[in-house]
Amino acid sequence: MSGARLERYFKTSDVADMFSVHPETVRRAAASGDLRSIRLGGGGERRYAETAIRDWVALMETRAVERSKK
């Protein structure tokens, strides 16, 4: 794996804290498919890749711009 970099993953609570939103907001975004995630273990704890979070933010920005044009 020379030169390969592992992507950083975050827990639901980490993402919620980053954006000052309720953890349920993050869970709903994942459930709707807006925020890609993976599930770990039997408890279904989700993890969110750094690139997935960036994509989600870009999606939210695009939607906000579209709404402002209406």
Secondary structure as GFF3:
##gff-version 3
##sequence-region A 1 70
A	DSSP	beta_strand	9	11	.	.	.	ID=ss1
A	DSSP	alpha_helix	12	19	.	.	.	ID=ss2
A	DSSP	alpha_helix	23	32	.	.	.	ID=ss3
A	DSSP	beta_strand	38	40	.	.	.	ID=ss4
A	DSSP	beta_strand	45	49	.	.	.	ID=ss5
A	DSSP	alpha_helix	50	69	.	.	.	ID=ss6
###
